[in-house]
């Protein structure tokens, strides 16, 4: 059966394990950079 059509989530899917997927995907490095910047700006706004 195609993993995309299974009714239950797979541990190998990015949605089930985003951190593991990011570590294994070089293309996710810019994404992690953007998320880090966003988290820093959000925490700065909330603390002010």
Secondary structure, DSSP 4 states (H G I P E B T S, - for coil): --GGG-SS--TTSTTT-HHHHHHH-GGGHHHHHHHHHHHHHHHHHHH-
